Amino acid sequence: AFVRYFPETGHTVAGNFRDYFEAHGGLDTFGFPRTDAVSENGLTVQYFQRARMEWHPEMANVQLSLLGSMLTAGRDFAKVVPASTSPDLQYFPQTGHSVHTAFLTYFTSHGGIDQFGYPISEETTEDGFRVQWFQRARMEYHPELPAPYTVSLTLLGDQYITKNLAASGWLTPTPRQQLIAEGESNFSYSPDARVHNVALMAKKLNGTMVPDGGVFSFDQVMGDVTPAAGWAVGLVIV
């Protein structure tokens, strides 16, 4: 299905946000959606219990906001002396911090830098348990929990919402969407360049919402049509 509705919070995950949600761990990684997709500071974003997703049309991809950095702004985490990388420890000169043992295992097996960003603190004790801050997350160590959840992610999305968005109105549950119609198209036997361009445009269109009475511009969604913008040079139909 194109959309996935979560009655637990009354919000829908759709389009590219749903694709990213499903491909990167779903509920265990992100928690439930706390808003629908909304426009904020010129970006289309969606808030989850543990994350904030951003859609970047210029790159046609989803990125995670640096919630860890945002929520620790002003805090000073002491850097450590560079250490040799081993199976149990990895040092990141980019931020001057290291990740080791259980947190490193979770980091490397759940997406690494792309998912969490670089570490911005060392492992420390907060709220009565061991934690470590990353640019996009905070990991918690819970030895009392079963193995899949010994390392869990803090609800940073909820923390950010409580601090910044309590009066936004975005948390209000929305009705479950209904499918009105659907269609299929086939582009078998197309050359590779056309297949690439069709897939890229489909990704750009994925999740597009046109309000009642609104105007939709294919050209505006398509954007700059050059190889630098990701398009392949190939045959066209005139």
C-alpha positions in Angstrom: 0.0 0.0 0.0 1.1 3.6 -0.7 0.4 4.8 2.8 0.5 3.3 6.3 -1.7 4.6 9.0 -0.9 4.3 12.7 -4.0 4.4 14.9 -1.7 4.5 18.0 -0.9 8.2 17.2 -3.5 8.9 14.4 -0.9 9.7 11.8 0.1 8.4 8.3 3.5 7.6 6.8 3.5 7.8 3.1 5.6 8.1 0.0 9.4 8.5 0.4 9.1 8.8 4.1 7.3 5.4 4.3 10.0 3.9 2.0 12.7 5.2 4.3 10.8 4.1 7.4 10.4 0.5 6.1 14.0 0.2 4.8 15.7 1.5 8.0 14.2 -0.4 10.9 10.6 0.8 11.1 9.1 1.1 14.6 12.2 -0.2 16.4 14.3 2.6 14.9 11.9 5.5 14.6 8.9 4.7 16.8 5.4 5.8 15.9 4.9 8.9 13.7 4.0 11.9 15.8 2.9 14.1 12.9 2.0 13.7 9.3 4.4 15.2 6.7 4.5 19.0 7.3 6.2 22.0 5.8 8.8 23.5 8.1 11.4 26.2 7.2 11.1 25.4 3.5 11.5 21.6 4.0 8.9 18.8 4.0 9.5 17.0 7.2 7.9 14.4 9.4 8.4 13.8 13.2 8.6 10.4 14.8 9.1 9.4 18.4 12.9 8.9 17.8 13.6 11.0 14.7 12.8 13.8 12.3 12.9 12.9 8.6 13.6 15.6 5.9 12.8 15.3 2.2 15.5 16.9 0.0 14.1 17.2 -3.5 17.4 18.5 -4.9 19.0 15.1 -4.1 15.7 13.1 -4.3 16.4 11.5 -0.9 15.4 11.4 2.7 17.8 12.5 5.4 17.5 12.4 9.2 17.8 15.7 11.2 20.7 16.2 13.6 18.4 15.9 16.6 21.2 14.8 18.9 23.3 17.9 18.0 20.2 20.2 18.3 19.2 18.9 21.7 22.8 19.1 23.1 23.5 22.6 21.8 25.5 24.4 24.4 26.8 21.3 26.2 30.5 20.6 26.2 31.5 17.0 25.7 35.3 16.5 26.4 37.1 14.9 23.5 39.4 12.0 24.0 42.9 11.1 22.9 42.9 9.3 19.5 42.9 5.5 19.9 43.7 2.7 17.6 40.7 1.1 15.9 40.0 -2.5 17.0 37.0 -4.9 16.8 35.7 -3.4 20.0 36.5 0.3 19.5 36.4 2.8 16.7 37.8 6.4 17.0 36.3 9.2 14.9 38.7 12.0 14.3 35.9 14.1 12.7 34.5 14.7 16.2 37.2 13.5 18.6 35.1 10.7 20.1 35.1 6.9 20.1 32.4 4.2 20.1 33.0 0.8 21.6 31.6 -2.5 22.7 27.8 -2.8 22.7 27.2 0.7 21.3 29.7 0.0 18.5 28.0 -3.3 17.6 24.7 -1.5 17.4 26.2 1.4 15.4 27.8 -0.7 12.8 24.8 -3.2 12.4 22.1 -0.5 12.1 23.4 1.9 9.5 26.5 3.6 11.0 27.2 7.2 10.1 24.3 7.5 7.6 21.8 6.5 10.3 23.3 8.1 13.4 25.9 10.6 12.3 29.2 10.8 14.2 29.5 10.4 18.0 29.5 13.8 19.8 30.1 12.4 23.2 31.8 9.5 24.9 29.8 6.8 26.7 28.5 8.4 29.9 25.8 8.0 32.6 22.6 9.9 32.3 19.2 9.2 33.9 20.7 6.3 35.7 22.0 4.3 32.8 24.8 4.3 30.2 24.2 6.5 27.2 26.1 7.9 24.2 25.1 10.9 22.1 25.4 10.9 18.3 24.6 13.7 15.8 21.2 12.1 15.0 20.5 9.9 18.1 21.2 8.9 21.7 21.9 5.3 22.5 20.9 3.8 25.8 22.4 0.6 27.3 19.7 -1.6 29.1 21.2 -5.0 30.1 17.9 -5.9 31.8 16.2 -6.0 28.4 16.2 -9.0 25.9 19.1 -9.0 23.4 17.4 -7.1 20.5 16.7 -4.2 22.8 19.8 -4.2 25.1 20.8 -1.1 23.1 17.8 1.1 22.5 17.4 4.6 21.1 16.1 7.5 23.1 12.8 9.2 22.1 14.6 12.3 20.8 11.7 13.2 18.5 9.4 13.4 21.5 12.0 15.4 23.4 12.3 17.9 20.5 8.5 18.1 20.1 8.0 18.8 23.8 10.6 21.5 23.7 9.7 23.2 20.4 6.4 22.1 18.9 3.8 21.6 21.7 1.7 24.4 20.3 2.1 23.7 16.6 -1.1 21.7 16.1 0.8 19.1 14.1 0.3 16.4 16.8 -3.5 16.4 16.3 -4.6 13.0 14.9 -5.7 13.1 11.3 -8.3 10.8 9.6 -7.2 7.6 7.9 -6.7 8.2 4.2 -8.8 6.3 1.7 -7.7 5.1 -1.7 -9.8 6.7 -4.4 -8.2 5.3 -7.5 -5.0 3.8 -8.8 -3.3 3.1 -12.1 -0.4 1.2 -13.6 2.0 1.9 -16.4 4.6 -0.3 -18.1 7.9 0.8 -19.6 9.4 -2.5 -20.4 12.2 -2.6 -23.1 13.1 1.0 -22.4 16.8 1.8 -22.6 18.7 2.1 -19.3 18.8 5.9 -19.4 15.0 6.1 -19.7 14.5 3.5 -16.9 16.8 5.6 -14.7 14.9 8.9 -15.4 11.5 7.3 -15.0 12.6 5.9 -11.6 14.1 9.3 -10.5 10.9 11.2 -11.4 8.7 8.6 -9.7 10.8 9.1 -6.6 10.4 12.9 -6.8 6.6 12.5 -7.2 6.2 9.8 -4.5 4.0 11.1 -1.7 3.0 14.4 -3.5 -0.2 15.8 -2.1 -2.4 18.1 -4.2 -4.9 20.0 -2.0 -8.5 20.5 -3.2 -8.3 23.4 -5.7 -4.6 23.4 -5.7 -2.3 23.6 -8.7 0.2 20.8 -9.5 3.3 21.6 -11.6 5.2 18.6 -13.1 8.1 20.9 -14.1 8.4 22.4 -10.6 8.6 18.9 -9.0 11.1 17.8 -11.7 13.4 20.8 -11.1 16.7 21.2 -12.9 17.0 18.8 -15.8 20.8 18.2 -16.0 23.2 15.4 -15.3 24.3 17.4 -12.2 20.8 17.0 -10.8 20.9 13.2 -11.3 19.3 12.9 -14.7 20.7 10.6 -17.4 21.2 11.7 -21.0 19.1 9.6 -23.3 16.4 9.4 -25.9 13.1 11.3 -25.5 9.7 11.0 -27.1 8.7 14.1 -29.0 
